[in-house]
């Protein structure tokens, strides 16, 4: 049996708001939660954006445009190298989603093991081909994609033979329960014959826990120190404490899945079945020669005192060979066979 191990990705994204110090604080805090990877987003403003790009949520008090925002929260190659080195040092995998070919080129210099494709880039086949050519595993987030668009992306990736994972994702921040789409996990697995997972923006741990129970092999969610912090994703993120709780829950579920029970194997219950089992007794004083009826019977613990309660039918209409006091156990030698 293949042991299930969920790959858990905590995404910092832009929760650092351009502060290198805050970013490194996130790495240390998340490393202590037990996640497998910490994911960032690599934005190179000039390569991916323009001044025509609108804000998804106009949250910024200091950026006149979305382009200005990307400029402010981006890092240099040297800083990215330091970020990856920090992740390596604390034992978590460094990941980052690229949003331009220039960003892919940068990440290749820095060294990533796998690529996560954001929902908005699934139809960006030029970017996908550049990533596929690296030969590295690809995780596709399906938030804004139809099955047709996913098929197109996978057909392109198939040419290069990359390992591929598809994440069910709803591009809604935060995602209400009725739009999480846990049913899509099985559908993705059937349609594309790939491992699946959940990229969740609900702001709670419950969808991810449910997804693992339903077969998800990958989880992704945004991380934030406090949901009241400045930023576009804060309300749909998990706090550090929530992430710690989620990791514990996922590992518990994995243990359960990896240890299937045989309901026919009762060996672990040998002693308990005696302690909690019941044996037959009489519920009134009865004289020798009495013919037993159902109305004469009671059951008492433990279960190894004579005749099992499961065998009650075997004593009905039988002659009592010995007088019994109320609540005495009924033994085989008390019954005429």
N, C-alpha and C positions, 0 to 999 in steps of 0.2 A: 504493500500500500504506500502510495506517495503521501508523505506528510505535508499537511497544509501549513504554509507560513505566509501570512499576509505582509506585503511590503507597504509600510506606512510612511507617507510623505507629508511633512508639515511645510506649508508654503508661507514664507515670510513676505514674498512679493514686494510691495512698496510700503509695508508696515513700518519700515525704518525711516521713511520720509526723507531719504537722502542723507541720513546721519550714519556715518560709518561706525561710530561708537554704539549707537542703538542697535545696529545690525549685528555687531559682534556680541552684544548682550543677548540678543535673541538666540544666537548659535549656542552659547553656553547654557541658557535656560532650556532650550529644546532638547539638547543632548541629554539632559537629565530626565527627560520624560520617557525615553526608550524608543523614540521614533527611529526608523531606518535611514531616512534621508531628510535633508533640509533643502527646500527648493526656493530659488529666487526667480526673478525675471530680468533678462538682459535687454535693456532698451538703449538703442543708439538713435537719438532723436532725429538726426539728419537723414539716417538711412530708412527709418520706418514711418516717420510722421511728417506733418507739414502744419503751417499755421491755420489750415482749413479744417484740421481735425477738431471735432467738437468734444466737450467733456461728456463722458457717460453720466457722471454725477458731478455737478458743479460744487465741489466741496472745498476748493482751494481759495484761501484768502491771500495767497502771495503769488500765484501764477496767473498771468493774463490769458494764457492759452494752454491747451493740452500739450502742445509742443514745448512750451516753457517748462511745464511740469516734468516731462521726460528728461529735459536737459538738467533740471535741478536734482533729480533723484538718481541720476546715472553715476557710474563709477569708472575709473580709469582701468586699464589693463593691469597695472601694478596692484591696484586695490583689489581687483577680482582675484588675482593670484593669492593675495593675502587672505581673502575670504575662503577660498578653497583650502588653503593650508590650515586654516583654523578648523574647518569641518573635518579634515583628515586627522587633525590632532585629537579631537574629541570623539572620534570614532563614528561619525555619521557621513553618509554619502552626500557629496556636493552635487546638486542638480540646479539647472536654470533653464527656463523656457526662453528660446530666442524669438525675436519678433522681426528679424531681418536677416538677410544672408550675411551681412557684416557681423551681426551678433553670433551667428553660427561659426564664422571664421574666428572670432574672438574666443568663443568657448572651446573650439578645437585647440587653440594655443594653450588655454588654461588646463584643459583635460577634463572631460566629462565622460562618465561611463554609459549614460543613456540620455535620451532626449525626451522631454515632455512637450507635446504640441498643444498650445492653448486652443480653446474652442474656436476662436476667430481665425485661426490659421489652417484649419483642416482643408479648406478649399484653395489655399495658397500653394498650388502644386509646384511652383518654382522653388519655394522655400523647402517643401517636403522632399523634392528630389535632391536638393543640396544636402539635406540631413540624411536621407537614405543612402547617399553615396559614401557616408562615413562608415557604413556597415554596423552601426551601433543600434541597440534596442530602441524602439520608439513607443512612447505611450501617447495615444491619441485621446484627447478630451472631446466628447461628442456634443457639447452643450448647444451649439447653434447649427448642428449638422443633421440632415436627413439621412436615412439609410442609403439613399442613392449617392449622396456626397461622400459618405464614409466608404462606400464601395469603390468610388473613384480613387480616393486616397489610398486604399489598401491595394488596389490594382497597381498603382505606381510603386508602392513600397515593395510589393511582391517581386518586382523586377530585380531588386537588389538583395532580397532575401533577409531583410531585417526581422528580428524577433519583434512582435507587435502585441500591444495590449490596448484595449479600448475601455475608456472610462465612461460610464453613464454620468451625465452632468446636466444640470439645468442652469442656464445662464440667467439667474434671478438672484438678487442680493438684498436681503436673505431669501432663501428658497422656502416657500410655505410647504407644509407636509403633503398637500395634495398634488404638488408638482415635482416631488423628488424622483418618482419614476423607478421604484425598486423592481417593477415588473420588467423593465427594459434589460436588466442584467442577463436574464435567461435568454431573452430574444437576441441580444448581441452575441451571446455565446453560440446559439444555434445558427444564426445567419453567417457568422464570420469565422467560427471555429477557432477563436482566440481566447486567451485569458481575459477576464473582464474585472472591472473594479468600479469604484464610486468616487467621483470628485464632488464633494458636498459643500454647499454654501448655506446650509440651514442655520448655522450658529449653535447647533446642539450635537451631542455625541450619538444620539439614538439612530439616525439613518445609517451611520457607518457601522454600528454594532449589528443592525439588522442585515446590512449588506454582506457582512462576513458570514453570518449564519446562512445566507442565501447563496454563498459560493464566491463572493468577491475575493480576488487575490491581491488587489491593490486598493489602497485608500489614499485620498488626498483631501486636504482641507487647509484653509488659511489660518494662520496663527497671529495672535495679537496679545500684548500684555494686558490690555483693558479694552473692552468693547466701546468705551467712550472716547477712545483716542482718535485723533485727527486722521482721516484717510478714507478712501473709497470703499474699503472692504471690511472695516472694523466690525460693523454690526453683524456681518455674516461669517465672522471668524470664530475660532475656538480660543479660549484663554489657555495659558500654560497649564493651569490646574485641570481644566477640562481635558486637555490632551493627555495628561498623565492618567486620568481616569479612563479615557478611551483606550489607551494602550493596554492597561490592565484588563479591561473588558475583552478586547480582541484576543489577547494571549490566552485568557481563560476559555473563550469560545474555541480557539484553535486546539487547546488541550482536549476539550470535549469531543471535537470532530475527529481528532487523531486517535481517539480511544473508543471505538465503537463497542457497545455492550452486547453480549449474548444473553438475551432474556431467559434462555434455557439453562444457563449456567448458574445454579443456585448455591454453589459452594461458598461464596462470600457470606451467605445468609444462614449457614447451618445452625449456628448458635442462636441467632435472632429468631429463627423460625420456631425454636423451642420456647424461647422467652415469651414471644408474642403469640405463639400458637395456642389453640384451645383444645381441650380434651372434654369428653362427655362426662356429665355429672347428673344427678337426679335433683329435682327441685322440691322434693317433699319426702317425708318418711315413707318408705315402702317396705312391705313385708315379703319374705320369701314366697315364691309362687305367683307373685303379681305379674300380669302380662303388661309389658311396657308399651306406652303410647307416646306420641309426640308431646303431649301435654305433661309428661313426666320428666322431660329432659331440660337440662341447662348445659352451658359450656363454660369452662373455667381454664385459666392459665395455671401452669405451663402446659405446653402441647404434648409432652411426653409422658403424661400420667394416664396410661391405659389406652382407651379407644379415642382416636382422632375425631374431632367434630365433623370432619368431612365424611365420616363413615356412619353418620347417625342412622341412615336407613337400615343398616344391618342389624340394629337392635330393636327396631319397632316390631311389635307383635311377638317378641321373644319372651320366654319365661325367666323371671328373676330367680336365680338359684340361691342368693344370699340376701338377707334383709339389709337395707341401706338407710342411713340417716340423711336428712335433708342436706344437700350440697356435697354429699360424698361423691368422689370420682367413681365412674362406672368402669369396671375392669372386665377383661375378657372372661375371667373365671366366674364372674357374676352372672353370665348369660348362658342360657341353654342353647347349644349349637346343633 
